[in-house]
């Protein structure tokens, strides 16, 4: 099968954020190469198609290639993560069947505030929160209890998250909101910080779903804050990285594991995730609080989703095959 493996390139200078943010952005091509290698092992004919600053060559290459399926690994457009959904919409308009989330799902899950609105509407546990939009005056916090954590509204991969993101008083809160507004040019999501165990739930499937073995992020006691910061996720020589270790399967008691799996799967369905996704949770006092739903998580061999699949006995090429087969089923259903 001819498969286009699409990924986004990174501009020489990011449109917003910190200079170090390039590290996570530049991982897209390595992820695409790993997926392509797995597809070749499975007997398919993968073709890497890079999305740069100009959309026209990307469209022209896809039209000339005429792939049977697209493996969509695009996480934004030229340094703008908010445009992740637009690339999926473009593939739709071109009449191409692609893996992963549909445009609306990608747009909603990219927006942390709207995701939490939907989770709350469906009575799923998520930390109390408020949104401070770009240009809004600093709010008085009355209904939230310190410590709080402040995140950019539209970013993923822990962009904008550091030890300073967790604040203990009004002065620190105001400074961090100002930082997010100034550096990332977007709203700041303010949440109650949940002290608890951090669990990642990776899910496969459409209609028939499989929650893979749960993974826990273990935080070393020497860390200033028990969080998955940007340095903890991407800077291998940092204290944050060394002190942030995944453990799969997570050693959870029966009831806790059941609750985490149930809440994660309900969130997956509510957000209409497709093929694969990851739900990040903080477990405190038996309550699984949903932090984020990632409808387009890293699917490279060393990433969390592949790690969970490996524990379930699913080798990396088998994982890629399953994702591709789910997209192929959509294509056949549309033709019928």
N, C-alpha and C positions, 0 to 999 in steps of 0.2 A: 504494500500500500504506500502511495506517495503521501508523505506527511510534511507539512510546513511547520517548523518549530520557530515560533515568533517570540522575540524578546526585544526589550527597549535598550538603546544605548544611553549614555549619560553625557550631558553637555560639559565642555571644558570648565565652565563656571556655573555652579548651581544657581537657580533663580532665587532661592531662599535657603535658610538653614545655615548650618555650620560647615566649614570646609571638610571636616572629617566625615560628613554624611556621605561623601562619595564612595566610601569603602563599601557600605551596604548596597548602594546603587550599582556598583560595578560587578556585583556578584551575578547579575542576570545572565551574562554571556556564558559563564562557567556552568550555571544551571542548565542553560540550553544545550550546551555541548554534552553534558551528562545524560540528558534526556535523549538526545540524538544517538548517543552511543548505545543506550539501552534499546532504542527502536531498531538500530541496525542488528543488534544481537537477536532481536525477535524476528528478523527477516524483512523489515520494512525499509523504505527508502526515504530517510529524513533529509530535509533541506533547511538549513538555518536561514531565517529571514529576519534581518535586523531593522528596527524602527529607529530612525534618527530624527534630525530636526525638521525634515521635510516629509510630509505624508505621501506625496505623489510617487516617489520611487518605491516606497513600501507597497502601495496599491498596485503599481505596475508590475513589480516582481511577483506578487501573489497571483495576479491575473495571468501572467506568462507561465507561471508554474502550474496553475490549475490543480491544486492539491485535493486529494480526496477528503482529508481532514486537516485541521490546524490544531497543533498543541500550543495553546496560548499561555505564554509566560510573561506577557507584558504587564508591568506593574505601574505604568504611568506613561507620560509622553514628555520627553526631553526635560526631565527633572521635575515634572509636575505630577505628583502622585494622584491628585484629584481627577486627572484625566484618564485614569485607568479604565473607567467604565466606557469612555468614548472609543477606546480601541476595540473593545468587545462589540460595541454598537456598530463600528465600521465593518468588522468581520461579518456581522449580521447583514448589513446592507449589501455586502459583496456576495451574499448567498453562501457563505462558507460555514460549515459546521465546525465548532471549536470546543476544546475541553474546558472544564471549569465553569465558573459562575457566569450567569447571564448579565447583561449590562446593568439592569436595575439592582440586582443582588450586589454586584461589585460596588455600585454607587452608594447603596445604603450602608454596607458594612465598612466602607471607607470612612463614612461619617460616624464617628463614635457617638455623637449626641443623638442622632436619629436612631442608631442601633439601640441605645439605651431607652429611648422613648418607646420603641416597639417592644423591647423585652419587658419593660414596666407595664405596658398596656396588657401584655399577656401574663402578667403576674409571675414572671421569672425573677429570681433574686439577682440584683445588681447593686453595686454601691450607690448610696445617695449622691446626687450630683447637681451641678448647675453649669450653665454655659455662659461664658463671657465673650460675646462676639467682638470682632475687630472694630474698634472705634467706640465701643460701649464704655460707660463710666464704670469704675471699680465698684462692685456690689458689696453691701454689708452681708456678711455670712451669718445667718441666724439659725438655719435648720440643719447645718452640717457640723459635725464634731471633728475637731483636730485630733490627730494629724490628718492633713489633706494631701492629695497628690494632684499636680497640674500637668496636663498633657496637651499637645497640639491636637486640634479637633480632627484633622484629616490625614495624619501621618501614620505609618506603621513601621515595622522593623526597629522599634524603640527609638526612632528619631525624636530628638527633643527631650529624652528622658535621661536624667542624671540624678545624683544624690540630692541636688538642689530642688528637684521636682517635688520632693516630699517636704511639706512646710508645717511648722508648729505654731505659727502666730500670724496675725494680720499683716505685719510688715513683710514677712517672708512671702506670704501669699500674693500681696500686691506686686512685689518684685518679680515673682515668677510669672504672673499673668502678663506683666509688661514685657518680660523676656520672650514669651511665646508670641505675643503680638508683634514685637519688633523684629524678631529673628525669623519666624516662620510665616508671618503675614497672614494669620488666620485666627479663628476663635480659640479660646483656651477652655478646655474641659476641666472642671474642678470636681474631684470625687473625694468622698471619705476614703482614707487609706485603710485597707483591710489587712490587719496583722494576721497572717495565717499561712497555710501551706499553698504553694502555687502549683496547680495541676494543669497540664495540657491534655485535651481530649481531641484526638484526630479521628475523623469520621470519613468513611467511604460510602458511596452509593446514592441511588435515586429510587425511591419507592421501597426497595429492600436495602436497609442500611446496616453498616457494620461499624460499631465503635471499636477502634483498635485499642490494644493495651494502653492504659493511662500512663502518662509520664509525669514525674515530679521534678521541679527545679529546686535543688537543695542549695541553700545560701550559707556560706561560711560565717561563723560568728564574728569574724574580724571585719566584715563589711560594714560600712557606715550605715547603709540602708539595705534591707533585704528586698531588693527589687532587681528586675532584669533591665538594667540601664543600657544605654547605647554601647558604652565601653564594655559592659559585661557580655554583650552579645557579639561584638565585632572586633574588639581590640585584644588580641590573644595574649599580649604581654602585660595587660593591665591587672590590677588587683581584683577588679570587678569580674573579669573573665575567669580568672583562676578560682575565684570564690563562688562561682555560679555554675553548678554541675547538674546535668540532667540524670535522672534515675528512672529507668523503664525496665520492668513494670513498677509503678508506684506502689509502695507498701501501704495500701489503704484497707481499713476494716470493711467488712462486707456491706454494711449499711451506707457508709460514706461513698464507697465505690459505686453502689447502685444509684445513689442520689446524683453524683457527679455525671455519670453516664446518661441518666434520664434528662437532667437539665441541659447538658450539652447537645443531646439529640433534639430536644424540643427547640433549642435556639437555632440549630442547623435548619430545621424545617420551617420555623417562623421566618427566617431571613431568606428562605428559598435557595439555600446553597445547593450546589450541583457537583456531582462527581467526587469531590474531596474538599475538605475544609478542616480548620482547627479552631477549637473553642478554648480560650484561656480563662482559668477559674482560680479564685482564691477560696480556700476552704477554711472557715472559722466556726468553731462551736457547732459542727455538723451542718452548717449552711454553705452550699456552694454558690458563691457570688460570681457572676459572669463579668469578666473584665473586658473581653473583646471577642468578636467573631471574625476570624480571618478567612475569607472566602477564596483567597488566592495565596495560600502560604507557600513558602519555599519548598520545592519538591526535589531538591538535589539530594544525592545519596547520603550526605552527612547531616542533613537537616532533621528536625524533630519528627515530621510526618513519616519519612522513610525509616527512621529509627523505630518508631512504634510499629510500623508494618513489619519490619524485620523480626521484632519480638513475637509478632503474630505468625511468623513462618512465611512471610511474603517477601521473597527476594526482590531487589530493586527492579530488575527487568519485569518481573511479574506485576509489581505495582504499576509501572508505566503501561503495561499491557491492559490491566484492568481499567485504568483511566481512559485509555484509547478506546477500548471496547464499549464503555458507557457512552462516549461521544458517537461512536459508530451506530449504536442502537438508536440514538436520537435522529441521526441522518436517515436511517432506514424507515423510522416511524414517520418522518416528515415526507418522505417520498411516497409512502403508502397512503 
